[in-house]
Amino acid sequence: MIWLLFSFLSATLLGFYDVCKKRALRDNAVLPVLFLNTLFSSLIFLPVALLPEVPFGGWEVQRYIVLKSLIVLSSWICGYYGMKYLPLTVVGPINATRPVMVLLGALLIFGERLNLYQWVGVLFAIISFYMLSRSGKKEGIDFRHNRWILLTVLAAALGALSGLYDKYLMAAPEAGGVGLNRLTVQCYFNFYQCLLMGIVLLKEQGARGSAHPSSLKYIFLVSLFLSAADFAYFYALSLPGALISVVSMVRRGSVLVSFTVGAMMFHEKNLRSKAVDLLLVLIGMLFLYLGAR
């Protein structure tokens, strides 16, 4: 299953993406960092978009990609604010619950039925979220009234919606999808995001500052790791037999990288209790995997 190998590659790259994103946000406002991220990502994929193998497709194709850009950018704005003001060891496990949201979305939108293993995975995710909220209280983070927690959860939910939409875009028409070229989607959704972020940055008062020069290398690394992770992700989804629930679950394994590297780099607190929370998340992911086999 080549698509599964590319899913694991995407997960590893996403872990380093989160670490670089946390470092880039430490000394900078959110919106300039996010704009530069979309700008660098667009520049990375500009040569790819000029290849004859990457069709533009006209408005019939681009309208789907514009919608994806709106969903992803909304998720990123929420997630970047959460990442700036919360410990990485809190954000990571929350993001790792995204496969559960994908499953529940498939249940509500497509009428899919969850098997016993998947329900057990959902239960572990709920328990881990509750345990994480208890760990967060030790650092003065109230999960019920903290707006950064709410934004992080909203970012995960929008990310799950984007994952479901990606599968619809990648699936062949005979399978009920649109059958879009994966590189067309990846190139042009980056371009649209850059355009939208430029508009947001110009209109948002008090957020027009530029990123600190010493942080530019981290912002570029954010774009590089994200572009590579998304390339592996879209390639995995484009392969026959790829299961969005499994791909999404594997990608959330990025929390292992971000949790470990982030804990060492940023010297975060309460690591023992958070490690238990993370273990519950991983057990839940294991059950989701068993349920998808």
C-alpha positions as CSV (number, residue, x, y, z in Angstrom):
1,M,0.0,0.0,0.0
2,I,2.1,2.9,-1.3
3,W,-0.5,5.4,-0.3
4,L,0.0,4.4,3.3
5,L,3.8,5.0,3.1
6,F,3.3,8.5,1.7
7,S,0.8,9.1,4.5
8,F,3.6,8.3,7.0
9,L,6.0,10.6,5.1
10,S,3.4,13.4,5.2
11,A,3.0,12.9,9.0
12,T,6.7,13.2,9.7
13,L,7.0,16.3,7.6
14,L,3.9,17.8,9.4
15,G,5.6,17.3,12.7
16,F,8.6,19.4,11.7
17,Y,6.1,21.9,10.2
18,D,4.4,22.4,13.5
19,V,7.7,22.9,15.3
20,C,8.9,25.5,12.9
21,K,5.5,27.2,12.9
22,K,5.7,27.5,16.7
23,R,9.2,29.0,16.5
24,A,8.2,31.4,13.8
25,L,5.2,32.7,15.7
26,R,7.1,33.2,19.0
27,D,8.3,36.7,18.1
28,N,5.9,37.7,15.3
29,A,2.3,38.7,14.8
30,V,0.1,35.9,13.3
31,L,-1.1,37.4,10.1
32,P,2.3,38.5,8.7
33,V,3.7,35.0,9.4
34,L,0.7,33.3,7.7
35,F,0.9,35.6,4.7
36,L,4.6,34.9,4.2
37,N,3.9,31.2,4.6
38,T,1.4,31.3,1.8
39,L,3.7,33.5,-0.3
40,F,6.7,31.2,0.0
41,S,4.4,28.1,-0.7
42,S,3.1,29.8,-3.8
43,L,6.6,30.6,-5.0
44,I,7.6,26.9,-4.4
45,F,4.7,25.7,-6.6
46,L,4.9,28.4,-9.3
47,P,7.3,26.4,-11.5
48,V,5.1,23.3,-11.1
49,A,1.9,25.2,-12.1
50,L,3.7,26.1,-15.4
51,L,4.1,22.4,-16.4
52,P,1.9,21.1,-19.2
53,E,0.9,18.2,-16.9
54,V,-0.8,20.6,-14.5
55,P,-4.0,21.9,-16.3
56,F,-5.7,25.0,-15.2
57,G,-9.1,23.6,-16.1
58,G,-11.1,26.9,-16.2
59,W,-13.7,28.1,-13.8
60,E,-15.3,24.6,-13.7
61,V,-12.2,23.3,-11.9
62,Q,-11.1,26.4,-10.1
63,R,-14.3,27.0,-8.3
64,Y,-13.7,23.8,-6.3
65,I,-10.2,24.9,-5.5
66,V,-11.4,28.4,-4.3
67,L,-13.7,26.7,-1.9
68,K,-10.9,24.5,-0.6
69,S,-8.7,27.6,-0.1
70,L,-11.4,29.3,2.0
71,I,-11.8,26.2,4.2
72,V,-8.1,25.7,4.7
73,L,-7.3,29.4,5.2
74,S,-10.0,29.6,7.9
75,S,-8.5,26.6,9.6
76,W,-5.0,28.1,9.4
77,I,-6.0,31.4,10.8
78,C,-7.7,29.8,13.8
79,G,-4.8,27.3,14.2
80,Y,-2.0,29.8,14.0
81,Y,-3.6,31.9,16.8
82,G,-3.9,28.8,18.9
83,M,-0.4,27.8,18.2
84,K,1.0,31.2,19.1
85,Y,-0.7,31.4,22.6
86,L,-0.8,27.7,23.6
87,P,2.0,25.2,24.4
88,L,2.8,22.9,21.5
89,T,2.3,19.9,23.8
90,V,-1.4,21.0,24.1
91,V,-2.0,22.0,20.5
92,G,-0.6,18.7,19.1
93,P,-2.9,16.3,20.9
94,I,-5.9,18.4,20.1
95,N,-5.0,18.3,16.4
96,A,-4.5,14.6,16.7
97,T,-8.2,14.2,17.3
98,R,-8.9,15.3,13.7
99,P,-9.4,11.7,12.4
100,V,-12.3,11.3,14.9
101,M,-13.8,14.5,13.4
102,V,-13.3,13.1,9.9
103,L,-15.1,9.9,10.9
104,L,-18.0,11.7,12.5
105,G,-18.2,13.9,9.5
106,A,-18.3,10.9,7.2
107,L,-21.1,9.5,9.5
108,L,-23.1,12.7,9.3
109,I,-22.4,13.7,5.7
110,F,-22.1,10.4,3.8
111,G,-24.2,8.3,6.2
112,E,-21.3,5.9,6.9
113,R,-21.6,3.5,9.8
114,L,-18.9,3.2,12.3
115,N,-17.8,-0.3,13.5
116,L,-16.9,-1.3,17.0
117,Y,-13.2,-0.5,16.7
118,Q,-14.0,3.0,15.3
119,W,-16.4,3.7,18.2
120,V,-13.7,2.6,20.7
121,G,-11.3,5.0,18.9
122,V,-13.8,7.8,19.2
123,L,-14.2,7.0,22.9
124,F,-10.5,7.1,23.5
125,A,-10.3,10.5,21.7
126,I,-13.0,11.9,24.0
127,I,-11.3,10.6,27.1
128,S,-7.9,12.0,26.0
129,F,-9.4,15.4,25.3
130,Y,-10.9,15.4,28.9
131,M,-7.6,14.3,30.4
132,L,-5.8,17.0,28.4
133,S,-8.1,19.6,29.8
134,R,-7.2,18.5,33.3
135,S,-3.5,18.7,32.4
136,G,-4.0,22.2,31.0
137,K,-5.5,23.5,34.2
138,K,-2.1,23.0,35.8
139,E,-0.9,25.7,33.5
140,G,-3.9,27.9,34.0
141,I,-5.6,26.9,30.7
142,D,-9.4,26.6,31.1
143,F,-10.6,24.5,28.1
144,R,-14.1,25.7,28.4
145,H,-13.4,29.5,28.5
146,N,-10.0,29.8,26.7
147,R,-10.5,31.4,23.3
148,W,-7.2,29.9,22.0
149,I,-8.4,26.4,22.9
150,L,-11.7,27.1,21.1
151,L,-9.9,28.4,18.0
152,T,-7.6,25.3,18.0
153,V,-10.6,23.0,18.2
154,L,-12.3,25.0,15.4
155,A,-9.1,24.7,13.3
156,A,-9.1,21.0,13.8
157,A,-12.8,20.7,12.8
158,L,-12.2,22.8,9.7
159,G,-9.2,20.7,8.9
160,A,-11.3,17.6,9.1
161,L,-13.9,19.2,6.8
162,S,-11.0,20.0,4.4
163,G,-9.9,16.3,4.5
164,L,-13.3,15.1,3.6
165,Y,-13.5,17.6,0.8
166,D,-10.1,16.6,-0.5
167,K,-11.2,13.0,-0.9
168,Y,-14.2,14.3,-2.9
169,L,-11.9,16.3,-5.1
170,M,-9.4,13.5,-5.7
171,A,-11.9,10.7,-6.2
172,A,-12.7,9.7,-9.8
173,P,-16.1,10.7,-11.2
174,E,-17.2,7.1,-11.3
175,A,-16.6,6.9,-7.6
176,G,-18.7,10.0,-6.9
177,G,-15.9,12.5,-6.9
178,V,-14.7,15.3,-9.1
179,G,-11.4,13.7,-10.3
180,L,-9.2,16.8,-10.2
181,N,-5.5,16.7,-10.9
182,R,-3.8,16.6,-7.5
183,L,-1.0,19.1,-8.6
184,T,-3.6,21.5,-9.9
185,V,-5.3,21.5,-6.6
186,Q,-2.1,21.9,-4.6
187,C,-0.7,24.7,-6.8
188,Y,-3.8,26.8,-7.2
189,F,-5.1,26.5,-3.6
190,N,-1.8,27.9,-2.5
191,F,-2.1,30.8,-4.9
192,Y,-5.6,31.6,-3.8
193,Q,-4.6,31.5,-0.2
194,C,-1.8,33.9,-0.8
195,L,-4.2,36.3,-2.5
196,L,-6.8,36.0,0.3
197,M,-4.2,36.5,3.0
198,G,-2.9,39.6,1.3
199,I,-6.4,41.1,1.3
200,V,-6.9,40.1,5.0
201,L,-3.5,41.6,6.0
202,L,-4.2,44.9,4.3
203,K,-7.7,45.2,5.9
204,E,-6.7,44.0,9.4
205,Q,-5.7,47.0,11.5
206,G,-2.7,46.6,13.8
207,A,-1.4,43.5,12.0
208,R,0.5,45.1,9.2
209,G,3.9,44.6,10.7
210,S,6.6,42.6,8.9
211,A,8.1,39.5,10.3
212,H,11.4,39.8,12.2
213,P,14.3,39.2,9.8
214,S,15.7,36.5,12.1
215,S,12.4,34.6,11.8
216,L,12.3,34.5,8.0
217,K,14.3,31.2,7.8
218,Y,11.7,29.5,10.1
219,I,8.8,30.9,8.1
220,F,10.5,29.5,4.9
221,L,11.0,26.2,6.6
222,V,7.3,26.2,7.5
223,S,6.4,26.6,3.9
224,L,8.9,24.0,2.8
225,F,7.8,21.3,5.2
226,L,4.2,22.0,4.6
227,S,4.5,22.0,0.8
228,A,6.4,18.6,1.0
229,A,3.9,17.2,3.5
230,D,0.9,18.3,1.3
231,F,2.6,16.9,-1.8
232,A,2.9,13.5,-0.1
233,Y,-0.7,13.8,1.2
234,F,-2.3,14.6,-2.1
235,Y,-0.3,11.9,-3.8
236,A,-1.5,9.4,-1.3
237,L,-5.2,10.4,-1.8
238,S,-4.8,10.2,-5.6
239,L,-3.8,6.5,-5.4
240,P,-6.5,3.8,-5.9
241,G,-7.8,2.4,-2.6
242,A,-6.7,5.3,-0.5
243,L,-8.9,5.6,2.6
244,I,-9.3,9.2,3.8
245,S,-10.0,8.0,7.4
246,V,-6.7,6.1,7.5
247,V,-4.7,8.8,5.7
248,S,-6.0,11.4,8.1
249,M,-5.3,9.2,11.1
250,V,-1.7,8.5,10.0
251,R,-1.1,12.2,9.3
252,R,-2.0,13.0,12.9
253,G,0.9,10.8,13.9
254,S,2.8,14.0,13.3
255,V,2.0,14.8,17.0
256,L,4.8,12.4,18.0
257,V,7.4,14.5,16.2
258,S,6.0,17.9,17.3
259,F,5.5,16.7,20.9
260,T,9.0,15.3,21.3
261,V,10.9,18.0,19.4
262,G,8.7,20.8,20.8
263,A,9.1,19.6,24.4
264,M,12.8,19.7,24.1
265,M,13.1,23.0,22.1
266,F,10.5,25.0,24.1
267,H,11.0,23.5,27.5
268,E,7.3,23.0,28.1
269,K,5.8,21.9,31.4
270,N,3.7,19.0,32.7
271,L,5.2,16.6,30.1
272,R,4.5,13.5,32.1
273,S,0.7,14.0,32.3
274,K,0.6,15.3,28.7
275,A,2.4,12.2,27.6
276,V,-0.3,10.0,29.1
277,D,-2.9,12.1,27.2
278,L,-0.9,11.6,24.0
279,L,-0.8,7.9,24.7
280,L,-4.6,7.8,24.9
281,V,-4.8,9.6,21.6
282,L,-2.4,7.2,19.9
283,I,-4.4,4.2,21.3
284,G,-7.5,5.8,19.9
285,M,-5.8,6.2,16.5
286,L,-4.8,2.5,16.6
287,F,-8.4,1.5,17.0
288,L,-9.4,3.8,14.2
289,Y,-6.8,2.0,12.0
290,L,-8.0,-1.4,13.0
291,G,-11.6,-0.3,12.2
292,A,-10.6,0.9,8.8
293,R,-8.9,-2.3,7.7
